[in-house]
Amino acid sequence: FVGLSGPYDISHHFDYEAGRGVEEISPMKPACGHSREDFHVASPAILLTKLIAMNDILEEGTVQNDDGKNDDNADVDSLLQQYGSCCPSMFLPRILMVHGMEDGTVPFTATSEAARILR
C-alpha cells in the first residue's frame, strides 16, 4: 500500500478545513458523512488504531485503556469470539507513506500521525 498525502483522520482534517474556511465547499464532508461519528467510521487512522488494539488483545490477552493501563473490566473472551483468534496485522500489506512538507491542502502531520499509529 502506498499512501500519498492522505487525510487519514477525517475528523481532524475537517477541523483543519474549517480553520481555513473551506469545510462547506470541500468534498470531504459529503463523501465521509455529515457527522463526527461518520467521520470516525471513515477514518483510516481510527480503523488502524482499532486494528492494532485488537492485535494487542489477541497477542497479550489483555485490553488497555486510553492511559495504557490494563482494563480489568474488558471482556477479552467476548472480543475474541467477535473477531476470531487470528492476528489482524497479518492482513496488512507492506506500507509506504509519502507526503510533501509544503502541501497546503493536507498538512504533512496527517501522514506522520498515521505513520506513528502504525509503529
N, CA, C and O atoms as CSV, one atom per row, in Angstrom:
chain,resi,resn,atom,element,x,y,z
A,1,PHE,N,N,0.837,-1.174,0.000
A,1,PHE,CA,C,0.000,0.000,0.000
A,1,PHE,C,C,0.879,1.233,0.000
A,1,PHE,O,O,1.834,1.311,0.772
A,2,VAL,N,N,0.575,2.189,-0.845
A,2,VAL,CA,C,1.285,3.461,-0.852
A,2,VAL,C,C,0.279,4.553,-0.524
A,2,VAL,O,O,-0.675,4.772,-1.271
A,3,GLY,N,N,0.493,5.237,0.593
A,3,GLY,CA,C,-0.376,6.341,0.997
A,3,GLY,C,C,0.257,7.652,0.574
A,3,GLY,O,O,1.374,7.968,0.983
A,4,LEU,N,N,-0.450,8.413,-0.239
A,4,LEU,CA,C,0.077,9.687,-0.739
A,4,LEU,C,C,-0.714,10.864,-0.169
A,4,LEU,O,O,-1.874,11.069,-0.527
A,5,SER,N,N,-0.094,11.623,0.705
A,5,SER,CA,C,-0.658,12.882,1.210
A,5,SER,C,C,-2.102,12.756,1.655
A,5,SER,O,O,-2.927,13.601,1.307
A,6,GLY,N,N,-2.419,11.744,2.400
A,6,GLY,CA,C,-3.810,11.499,2.759
A,6,GLY,C,C,-4.248,12.154,4.045
A,6,GLY,O,O,-3.463,12.295,4.982
A,7,PRO,N,N,-5.520,12.557,4.087
A,7,PRO,CA,C,-6.112,12.971,5.365
A,7,PRO,C,C,-6.610,11.716,6.083
A,7,PRO,O,O,-7.764,11.321,5.916
A,8,TYR,N,N,-5.756,11.098,6.869
A,8,TYR,CA,C,-6.053,9.792,7.460
A,8,TYR,C,C,-7.014,9.860,8.643
A,8,TYR,O,O,-7.653,8.863,8.979
A,9,ASP,N,N,-7.123,11.025,9.277
A,9,ASP,CA,C,-8.105,11.226,10.349
A,9,ASP,C,C,-9.096,12.271,9.837
A,9,ASP,O,O,-8.811,13.468,9.846
A,10,ILE,N,N,-10.255,11.804,9.396
A,10,ILE,CA,C,-11.231,12.673,8.722
A,10,ILE,C,C,-11.718,13.791,9.632
A,10,ILE,O,O,-11.839,14.933,9.190
A,11,SER,N,N,-11.996,13.487,10.884
A,11,SER,CA,C,-12.479,14.497,11.822
A,11,SER,C,C,-11.429,15.595,12.025
A,11,SER,O,O,-11.753,16.782,12.036
A,12,HIS,N,N,-10.185,15.184,12.183
A,12,HIS,CA,C,-9.098,16.151,12.352
A,12,HIS,C,C,-8.946,17.005,11.098
A,12,HIS,O,O,-8.737,18.215,11.189
A,13,HIS,N,N,-9.051,16.376,9.926
A,13,HIS,CA,C,-8.915,17.140,8.686
A,13,HIS,C,C,-10.086,18.100,8.491
A,13,HIS,O,O,-9.904,19.198,7.966
A,14,PHE,N,N,-11.283,17.696,8.909
A,14,PHE,CA,C,-12.433,18.602,8.824
A,14,PHE,C,C,-12.174,19.855,9.664
A,14,PHE,O,O,-12.494,20.965,9.238
A,15,ASP,N,N,-11.598,19.681,10.855
A,15,ASP,CA,C,-11.244,20.839,11.689
A,15,ASP,C,C,-10.213,21.719,10.987
A,15,ASP,O,O,-10.290,22.946,11.046
A,16,TYR,N,N,-9.255,21.087,10.328
A,16,TYR,CA,C,-8.244,21.841,9.576
A,16,TYR,C,C,-8.904,22.642,8.454
A,16,TYR,O,O,-8.578,23.810,8.243
A,17,GLU,N,N,-9.833,22.008,7.737
A,17,GLU,CA,C,-10.551,22.712,6.669
A,17,GLU,C,C,-11.394,23.853,7.231
A,17,GLU,O,O,-11.467,24.924,6.628
A,18,ALA,N,N,-12.030,23.633,8.379
A,18,ALA,CA,C,-12.836,24.680,8.999
A,18,ALA,C,C,-11.966,25.875,9.377
A,18,ALA,O,O,-12.394,27.023,9.258
A,19,GLY,N,N,-10.757,25.604,9.830
A,19,GLY,CA,C,-9.825,26.681,10.151
A,19,GLY,C,C,-9.433,27.498,8.939
A,19,GLY,O,O,-9.078,28.670,9.059
A,20,ARG,N,N,-9.497,26.884,7.779
A,20,ARG,CA,C,-9.188,27.584,6.521
A,20,ARG,C,C,-10.450,28.167,5.882
A,20,ARG,O,O,-10.366,28.903,4.899
A,21,GLY,N,N,-11.628,27.835,6.445
A,21,GLY,CA,C,-12.890,28.361,5.920
A,21,GLY,C,C,-13.384,27.671,4.663
A,21,GLY,O,O,-14.163,28.252,3.908
A,22,VAL,N,N,-12.945,26.439,4.424
A,22,VAL,CA,C,-13.340,25.731,3.199
A,22,VAL,C,C,-14.150,24.467,3.477
A,22,VAL,O,O,-14.402,23.685,2.560
A,23,GLU,N,N,-14.559,24.255,4.722
A,23,GLU,CA,C,-15.230,22.996,5.066
A,23,GLU,C,C,-16.562,22.810,4.355
A,23,GLU,O,O,-16.973,21.673,4.125
A,24,GLU,N,N,-17.243,23.885,4.002
A,24,GLU,CA,C,-18.545,23.753,3.343
A,24,GLU,C,C,-18.440,23.487,1.842
A,24,GLU,O,O,-19.384,22.972,1.242
A,25,ILE,N,N,-17.314,23.828,1.232
A,25,ILE,CA,C,-17.148,23.566,-0.203
A,25,ILE,C,C,-16.292,22.322,-0.468
A,25,ILE,O,O,-16.168,21.871,-1.607
A,26,SER,N,N,-15.719,21.792,0.577
A,26,SER,CA,C,-14.873,20.604,0.444
A,26,SER,C,C,-15.730,19.362,0.199
A,26,SER,O,O,-16.817,19.247,0.765
A,27,PRO,N,N,-15.262,18.438,-0.628
A,27,PRO,CA,C,-15.993,17.177,-0.824
A,27,PRO,C,C,-15.843,16.214,0.352
A,27,PRO,O,O,-16.509,15.179,0.383
A,28,MET,N,N,-14.988,16.532,1.314
A,28,MET,CA,C,-14.729,15.633,2.438
A,28,MET,C,C,-15.997,15.344,3.242
A,28,MET,O,O,-16.294,14.185,3.534
A,29,LYS,N,N,-16.736,16.376,3.596
A,29,LYS,CA,C,-17.918,16.203,4.448
A,29,LYS,C,C,-18.985,15.333,3.785
A,29,LYS,O,O,-19.441,14.381,4.419
A,30,PRO,N,N,-19.414,15.603,2.540
A,30,PRO,CA,C,-20.430,14.731,1.941
A,30,PRO,C,C,-19.905,13.322,1.610
A,30,PRO,O,O,-20.672,12.359,1.626
A,31,ALA,N,N,-18.626,13.203,1.314
A,31,ALA,CA,C,-18.078,11.891,0.964
A,31,ALA,C,C,-17.931,10.975,2.177
A,31,ALA,O,O,-18.034,9.754,2.054
A,32,CYS,N,N,-17.693,11.561,3.339
A,32,CYS,CA,C,-17.412,10.754,4.540
A,32,CYS,C,C,-18.539,10.807,5.557
A,32,CYS,O,O,-18.379,10.321,6.676
A,33,GLY,N,N,-19.662,11.382,5.195
A,33,GLY,CA,C,-20.763,11.502,6.145
A,33,GLY,C,C,-20.814,12.920,6.685
A,33,GLY,O,O,-19.892,13.709,6.476
A,34,HIS,N,N,-21.864,13.227,7.358
A,34,HIS,CA,C,-22.057,14.603,7.803
A,34,HIS,C,C,-21.957,14.764,9.310
A,34,HIS,O,O,-22.407,15.772,9.855
A,35,SER,N,N,-21.372,13.785,9.993
A,35,SER,CA,C,-21.261,13.886,11.448
A,35,SER,C,C,-19.905,13.362,11.904
A,35,SER,O,O,-19.215,12.660,11.165
A,36,ARG,N,N,-19.541,13.711,13.119
A,36,ARG,CA,C,-18.272,13.229,13.686
A,36,ARG,C,C,-18.251,11.704,13.769
A,36,ARG,O,O,-17.213,11.078,13.553
A,37,GLU,N,N,-19.400,11.113,14.083
A,37,GLU,CA,C,-19.467,9.656,14.164
A,37,GLU,C,C,-19.161,9.026,12.806
A,37,GLU,O,O,-18.425,8.042,12.722
A,38,ASP,N,N,-19.735,9.605,11.738
A,38,ASP,CA,C,-19.460,9.105,10.390
A,38,ASP,C,C,-17.996,9.310,10.011
A,38,ASP,O,O,-17.395,8.462,9.350
A,39,PHE,N,N,-17.420,10.451,10.437
A,39,PHE,CA,C,-16.013,10.709,10.149
A,39,PHE,C,C,-15.140,9.638,10.800
A,39,PHE,O,O,-14.168,9.189,10.192
A,40,HIS,N,N,-15.469,9.221,12.024
A,40,HIS,CA,C,-14.686,8.200,12.711
A,40,HIS,C,C,-14.786,6.854,11.989
A,40,HIS,O,O,-13.810,6.110,11.907
A,41,VAL,N,N,-15.967,6.557,11.474
A,41,VAL,CA,C,-16.154,5.291,10.748
A,41,VAL,C,C,-15.319,5.280,9.471
A,41,VAL,O,O,-14.808,4.233,9.074
A,42,ALA,N,N,-15.177,6.442,8.823
A,42,ALA,CA,C,-14.477,6.540,7.545
A,42,ALA,C,C,-12.980,6.820,7.683
A,42,ALA,O,O,-12.267,6.815,6.680
A,43,SER,N,N,-12.495,7.061,8.876
A,43,SER,CA,C,-11.101,7.474,9.073
A,43,SER,C,C,-10.141,6.289,9.115
A,43,SER,O,O,-10.239,5.442,10.003
A,44,PRO,N,N,-9.217,6.225,8.165
A,44,PRO,CA,C,-8.226,5.145,8.204
A,44,PRO,C,C,-7.419,5.124,9.501
A,44,PRO,O,O,-7.083,4.049,9.997
A,45,ALA,N,N,-7.107,6.286,10.054
A,45,ALA,CA,C,-6.322,6.317,11.295
A,45,ALA,C,C,-7.081,5.671,12.447
A,45,ALA,O,O,-6.484,4.964,13.259
A,46,ILE,N,N,-8.378,5.901,12.527
A,46,ILE,CA,C,-9.190,5.305,13.584
A,46,ILE,C,C,-9.274,3.795,13.370
A,46,ILE,O,O,-9.164,3.020,14.321
A,47,LEU,N,N,-9.470,3.383,12.118
A,47,LEU,CA,C,-9.545,1.959,11.817
A,47,LEU,C,C,-8.225,1.255,12.127
A,47,LEU,O,O,-8.224,0.139,12.647
A,48,LEU,N,N,-7.112,1.895,11.812
A,48,LEU,CA,C,-5.805,1.318,12.128
A,48,LEU,C,C,-5.607,1.193,13.639
A,48,LEU,O,O,-5.073,0.194,14.123
A,49,THR,N,N,-6.040,2.207,14.371
A,49,THR,CA,C,-5.924,2.168,15.829
A,49,THR,C,C,-6.705,0.992,16.395
A,49,THR,O,O,-6.223,0.291,17.284
A,50,LYS,N,N,-7.913,0.776,15.879
A,50,LYS,CA,C,-8.729,-0.353,16.342
A,50,LYS,C,C,-8.084,-1.685,15.964
A,50,LYS,O,O,-8.092,-2.624,16.760
A,51,LEU,N,N,-7.528,-1.773,14.762
A,51,LEU,CA,C,-6.879,-2.999,14.318
A,51,LEU,C,C,-5.677,-3.330,15.190
A,51,LEU,O,O,-5.481,-4.482,15.576
A,52,ILE,N,N,-4.885,-2.333,15.494
A,52,ILE,CA,C,-3.704,-2.540,16.329
A,52,ILE,C,C,-4.110,-2.926,17.747
A,52,ILE,O,O,-3.489,-3.793,18.362
A,53,ALA,N,N,-5.155,-2.281,18.262
A,53,ALA,CA,C,-5.644,-2.634,19.600
A,53,ALA,C,C,-6.117,-4.084,19.623
A,53,ALA,O,O,-5.847,-4.815,20.575
A,54,MET,N,N,-6.822,-4.496,18.573
A,54,MET,CA,C,-7.293,-5.880,18.507
A,54,MET,C,C,-6.101,-6.842,18.420
A,54,MET,O,O,-6.124,-7.920,19.013
A,55,ASN,N,N,-5.086,-6.452,17.693
A,55,ASN,CA,C,-3.882,-7.268,17.607
A,55,ASN,C,C,-3.267,-7.448,18.989
A,55,ASN,O,O,-2.866,-8.555,19.349
A,56,ASP,N,N,-3.190,-6.376,19.763
A,56,ASP,CA,C,-2.637,-6.449,21.116
A,56,ASP,C,C,-3.466,-7.369,22.001
A,56,ASP,O,O,-2.925,-8.142,22.792
A,57,ILE,N,N,-4.781,-7.277,21.861
A,57,ILE,CA,C,-5.666,-8.130,22.657
A,57,ILE,C,C,-5.405,-9.595,22.336
A,57,ILE,O,O,-5.316,-10.434,23.233
A,58,LEU,N,N,-5.286,-9.887,21.057
A,58,LEU,CA,C,-5.093,-11.276,20.646
A,58,LEU,C,C,-3.731,-11.811,21.057
A,58,LEU,O,O,-3.604,-12.978,21.428
A,59,GLU,N,N,-2.709,-10.958,20.993
A,59,GLU,CA,C,-1.366,-11.406,21.346
A,59,GLU,C,C,-1.162,-11.503,22.855
A,59,GLU,O,O,-0.512,-12.431,23.337
A,60,GLU,N,N,-1.718,-10.544,23.602
A,60,GLU,CA,C,-1.432,-10.464,25.026
A,60,GLU,C,C,-2.573,-10.957,25.902
A,60,GLU,O,O,-2.368,-11.273,27.074
A,61,GLY,N,N,-3.777,-11.024,25.338
A,61,GLY,CA,C,-4.931,-11.434,26.134
A,61,GLY,C,C,-5.400,-10.384,27.106
A,61,GLY,O,O,-6.132,-10.690,28.047
A,62,THR,N,N,-4.980,-9.117,26.888
A,62,THR,CA,C,-5.411,-8.017,27.748
A,62,THR,C,C,-5.908,-6.867,26.901
A,62,THR,O,O,-5.579,-6.758,25.720
A,63,VAL,N,N,-6.696,-6.017,27.512
A,63,VAL,CA,C,-7.189,-4.808,26.862
A,63,VAL,C,C,-6.655,-3.621,27.642
A,63,VAL,O,O,-6.726,-3.598,28.871
A,64,GLN,N,N,-6.119,-2.634,26.933
A,64,GLN,CA,C,-5.605,-1.451,27.609
A,64,GLN,C,C,-6.567,-0.288,27.409
A,64,GLN,O,O,-7.189,-0.144,26.357
A,65,ASN,N,N,-6.674,0.541,28.452
A,65,ASN,CA,C,-7.493,1.746,28.334
A,65,ASN,C,C,-6.655,2.859,27.713
A,65,ASN,O,O,-5.516,2.625,27.309
A,66,ASP,N,N,-7.212,4.070,27.633
A,66,ASP,CA,C,-6.521,5.186,26.988
A,66,ASP,C,C,-5.233,5.593,27.706
A,66,ASP,O,O,-4.361,6.220,27.104
A,67,ASP,N,N,-5.109,5.241,28.987
A,67,ASP,CA,C,-3.907,5.573,29.752
A,67,ASP,C,C,-2.795,4.550,29.570
A,67,ASP,O,O,-1.706,4.709,30.121
A,68,GLY,N,N,-3.067,3.492,28.789
A,68,GLY,CA,C,-2.076,2.452,28.573
A,68,GLY,C,C,-2.038,1.414,29.681
A,68,GLY,O,O,-1.150,0.563,29.710
A,69,LYS,N,N,-3.006,1.481,30.600
A,69,LYS,CA,C,-3.073,0.504,31.683
A,69,LYS,C,C,-4.063,-0.590,31.309
A,69,LYS,O,O,-4.986,-0.360,30.529
A,70,ASN,N,N,-3.867,-1.774,31.865
A,70,ASN,CA,C,-4.785,-2.874,31.588
A,70,ASN,C,C,-6.175,-2.554,32.103
A,70,ASN,O,O,-6.339,-2.068,33.222
A,71,ASP,N,N,-7.170,-2.831,31.278
A,71,ASP,CA,C,-8.568,-2.621,31.640
A,71,ASP,C,C,-9.125,-3.946,32.144
A,71,ASP,O,O,-9.469,-4.826,31.355
A,72,ASP,N,N,-9.210,-4.079,33.451
A,72,ASP,CA,C,-9.652,-5.336,34.046
A,72,ASP,C,C,-11.128,-5.619,33.810
A,72,ASP,O,O,-11.578,-6.748,34.004
A,73,ASN,N,N,-11.893,-4.603,33.392
A,73,ASN,CA,C,-13.326,-4.779,33.156
A,73,ASN,C,C,-13.638,-5.240,31.730
A,73,ASN,O,O,-14.787,-5.549,31.416
A,74,ALA,N,N,-12.629,-5.285,30.876
A,74,ALA,CA,C,-12.857,-5.668,29.479
A,74,ALA,C,C,-13.130,-7.168,29.382
A,74,ALA,O,O,-12.555,-7.975,30.113
A,75,ASP,N,N,-14.009,-7.509,28.475
A,75,ASP,CA,C,-14.372,-8.910,28.266
A,75,ASP,C,C,-13.568,-9.447,27.079
A,75,ASP,O,O,-14.033,-9.424,25.940
A,76,VAL,N,N,-12.361,-9.926,27.363
A,76,VAL,CA,C,-11.450,-10.402,26.315
A,76,VAL,C,C,-12.058,-11.579,25.566
A,76,VAL,O,O,-11.953,-11.648,24.342
A,77,ASP,N,N,-12.688,-12.503,26.275
A,77,ASP,CA,C,-13.277,-13.674,25.625
A,77,ASP,C,C,-14.339,-13.264,24.607
A,77,ASP,O,O,-14.424,-13.840,23.522
A,78,SER,N,N,-15.142,-12.276,24.962
A,78,SER,CA,C,-16.170,-11.786,24.048
A,78,SER,C,C,-15.538,-11.163,22.803
A,78,SER,O,O,-16.017,-11.372,21.689
A,79,LEU,N,N,-14.463,-10.397,22.995
A,79,LEU,CA,C,-13.774,-9.787,21.851
A,79,LEU,C,C,-13.165,-10.857,20.954
A,79,LEU,O,O,-13.214,-10.741,19.730
A,80,LEU,N,N,-12.595,-11.891,21.550
A,80,LEU,CA,C,-12.009,-12.965,20.754
A,80,LEU,C,C,-13.076,-13.700,19.953
A,80,LEU,O,O,-12.836,-14.083,18.808
A,81,GLN,N,N,-14.241,-13.897,20.536
A,81,GLN,CA,C,-15.338,-14.532,19.801
A,81,GLN,C,C,-15.784,-13.656,18.645
A,81,GLN,O,O,-16.067,-14.145,17.551
A,82,GLN,N,N,-15.842,-12.359,18.899
A,82,GLN,CA,C,-16.317,-11.426,17.877
A,82,GLN,C,C,-15.337,-11.321,16.710
A,82,GLN,O,O,-15.756,-11.271,15.554
A,83,TYR,N,N,-14.049,-11.288,17.001
A,83,TYR,CA,C,-13.059,-11.025,15.964
A,83,TYR,C,C,-12.261,-12.254,15.545
A,83,TYR,O,O,-11.472,-12.174,14.603
A,84,GLY,N,N,-12.439,-13.361,16.201
A,84,GLY,CA,C,-11.682,-14.551,15.849
A,84,GLY,C,C,-10.337,-14.569,16.542
A,84,GLY,O,O,-9.965,-13.625,17.239
A,85,SER,N,N,-9.626,-15.638,16.342
A,85,SER,CA,C,-8.358,-15.771,17.045
A,85,SER,C,C,-7.151,-15.511,16.151
A,85,SER,O,O,-6.019,-15.735,16.579
A,86,CYS,N,N,-7.360,-15.047,14.928
A,86,CYS,CA,C,-6.225,-14.762,14.053
A,86,CYS,C,C,-5.654,-13.384,14.367
A,86,CYS,O,O,-6.321,-12.550,14.980
A,87,CYS,N,N,-4.469,-13.164,13.960
A,87,CYS,CA,C,-3.792,-11.895,14.190
A,87,CYS,C,C,-4.164,-10.912,13.074
A,87,CYS,O,O,-3.792,-11.142,11.923
A,88,PRO,N,N,-4.894,-9.813,13.380
A,88,PRO,CA,C,-5.332,-8.890,12.336
A,88,PRO,C,C,-4.188,-8.271,11.549
A,88,PRO,O,O,-4.341,-7.996,10.359
A,89,SER,N,N,-3.036,-8.045,12.192
A,89,SER,CA,C,-1.945,-7.385,11.486
A,89,SER,C,C,-1.405,-8.220,10.332
A,89,SER,O,O,-0.733,-7.689,9.448
A,90,MET,N,N,-1.692,-9.526,10.330
A,90,MET,CA,C,-1.201,-10.352,9.228
A,90,MET,C,C,-1.899,-10.013,7.913
A,90,MET,O,O,-1.436,-10.420,6.847
A,91,PHE,N,N,-3.002,-9.277,7.975
A,91,PHE,CA,C,-3.724,-8.893,6.769
A,91,PHE,C,C,-3.265,-7.554,6.200
A,91,PHE,O,O,-3.706,-7.150,5.124
A,92,LEU,N,N,-2.381,-6.867,6.922
A,92,LEU,CA,C,-1.881,-5.587,6.440
A,92,LEU,C,C,-0.770,-5.811,5.422
A,92,LEU,O,O,0.128,-6.623,5.646
A,93,PRO,N,N,-0.829,-5.093,4.305
A,93,PRO,CA,C,0.267,-5.197,3.336
A,93,PRO,C,C,1.452,-4.356,3.810
A,93,PRO,O,O,1.355,-3.650,4.814
A,94,ARG,N,N,2.545,-4.433,3.101
A,94,ARG,CA,C,3.644,-3.506,3.355
A,94,ARG,C,C,3.132,-2.105,3.042
A,94,ARG,O,O,2.349,-1.912,2.112
A,95,ILE,N,N,3.579,-1.142,3.822
A,95,ILE,CA,C,3.024,0.211,3.700
A,95,ILE,C,C,4.150,1.217,3.522
A,95,ILE,O,O,5.141,1.200,4.252
A,96,LEU,N,N,3.978,2.093,2.537
A,96,LEU,CA,C,4.864,3.234,2.315
A,96,LEU,C,C,3.999,4.476,2.345
A,96,LEU,O,O,3.021,4.571,1.603
A,97,MET,N,N,4.347,5.427,3.194
A,97,MET,CA,C,3.574,6.667,3.277
A,97,MET,C,C,4.462,7.815,2.832
A,97,MET,O,O,5.584,7.970,3.317
A,98,VAL,N,N,3.951,8.621,1.903
A,98,VAL,CA,C,4.707,9.725,1.327
A,98,VAL,C,C,3.869,10.997,1.436
A,98,VAL,O,O,2.674,10.992,1.143
A,99,HIS,N,N,4.511,12.083,1.861
A,99,HIS,CA,C,3.793,13.350,1.970
A,99,HIS,C,C,4.784,14.497,1.849
A,99,HIS,O,O,5.837,14.486,2.487
A,100,GLY,N,N,4.447,15.484,1.031
A,100,GLY,CA,C,5.302,16.655,0.860
A,100,GLY,C,C,5.172,17.611,2.035
A,100,GLY,O,O,4.087,17.784,2.589
A,101,MET,N,N,6.275,18.224,2.408
A,101,MET,CA,C,6.287,19.145,3.548
A,101,MET,C,C,5.535,20.446,3.264
A,101,MET,O,O,5.087,21.108,4.200
A,102,GLU,N,N,5.391,20.819,2.010
A,102,GLU,CA,C,4.763,22.098,1.681
A,102,GLU,C,C,3.356,21.938,1.119
A,102,GLU,O,O,2.871,22.816,0.406
A,103,ASP,N,N,2.707,20.840,1.429
A,103,ASP,CA,C,1.333,20.593,0.988
A,103,ASP,C,C,0.410,21.574,1.705
A,103,ASP,O,O,0.366,21.593,2.935
A,104,GLY,N,N,-0.327,22.387,0.950
A,104,GLY,CA,C,-1.234,23.371,1.537
A,104,GLY,C,C,-2.646,22.858,1.722
A,104,GLY,O,O,-3.461,23.520,2.365
A,105,THR,N,N,-2.955,21.699,1.174
A,105,THR,CA,C,-4.302,21.143,1.269
A,105,THR,C,C,-4.440,20.198,2.453
A,105,THR,O,O,-5.395,20.291,3.224
A,106,VAL,N,N,-3.493,19.300,2.592
A,106,VAL,CA,C,-3.469,18.354,3.715
A,106,VAL,C,C,-2.111,18.522,4.388
A,106,VAL,O,O,-1.083,18.293,3.750
A,107,PRO,N,N,-2.082,18.916,5.658
A,107,PRO,CA,C,-0.785,19.102,6.311
A,107,PRO,C,C,-0.020,17.785,6.436
A,107,PRO,O,O,-0.619,16.727,6.627
A,108,PHE,N,N,1.298,17.859,6.326
A,108,PHE,CA,C,2.116,16.640,6.389
A,108,PHE,C,C,1.960,15.919,7.718
A,108,PHE,O,O,2.251,14.727,7.812
A,109,THR,N,N,1.510,16.620,8.734
A,109,THR,CA,C,1.326,15.984,10.040
A,109,THR,C,C,0.261,14.887,9.987
A,109,THR,O,O,0.272,13.985,10.825
A,110,ALA,N,N,-0.657,14.945,9.019
A,110,ALA,CA,C,-1.675,13.897,8.873
A,110,ALA,C,C,-1.009,12.560,8.578
A,110,ALA,O,O,-1.390,11.535,9.144
A,111,THR,N,N,-0.031,12.568,7.706
A,111,THR,CA,C,0.682,11.342,7.354
A,111,THR,C,C,1.614,10.911,8.473
A,111,THR,O,O,1.720,9.719,8.762
A,112,SER,N,N,2.287,11.855,9.102
A,112,SER,CA,C,3.187,11.484,10.183
A,112,SER,C,C,2.414,10.900,11.371
A,112,SER,O,O,2.924,10.011,12.053
A,113,GLU,N,N,1.200,11.381,11.628
A,113,GLU,CA,C,0.384,10.814,12.700
A,113,GLU,C,C,-0.056,9.393,12.342
A,113,GLU,O,O,-0.029,8.505,13.194
A,114,ALA,N,N,-0.457,9.174,11.096
A,114,ALA,CA,C,-0.840,7.825,10.662
A,114,ALA,C,C,0.361,6.880,10.744
A,114,ALA,O,O,0.210,5.724,11.137
A,115,ALA,N,N,1.531,7.353,10.384
A,115,ALA,CA,C,2.734,6.527,10.486
A,115,ALA,C,C,3.056,6.210,11.944
A,115,ALA,O,O,3.503,5.106,12.253
A,116,ARG,N,N,2.831,7.169,12.841
A,116,ARG,CA,C,3.050,6.928,14.270
A,116,ARG,C,C,2.139,5.814,14.781
A,116,ARG,O,O,2.558,4.976,15.579
A,117,ILE,N,N,0.891,5.813,14.315
A,117,ILE,CA,C,-0.061,4.769,14.714
A,117,ILE,C,C,0.434,3.393,14.262
A,117,ILE,O,O,0.303,2.410,14.992
A,118,LEU,N,N,0.994,3.331,13.077
A,118,LEU,CA,C,1.464,2.053,12.527
A,118,LEU,C,C,2.715,1.523,13.232
A,118,LEU,O,O,2.962,0.317,13.223
A,119,ARG,N,N,3.486,2.390,13.829
A,119,ARG,CA,C,4.710,1.932,14.502
A,119,ARG,C,C,4.312,1.202,15.719
A,119,ARG,O,O,5.170,0.717,16.457
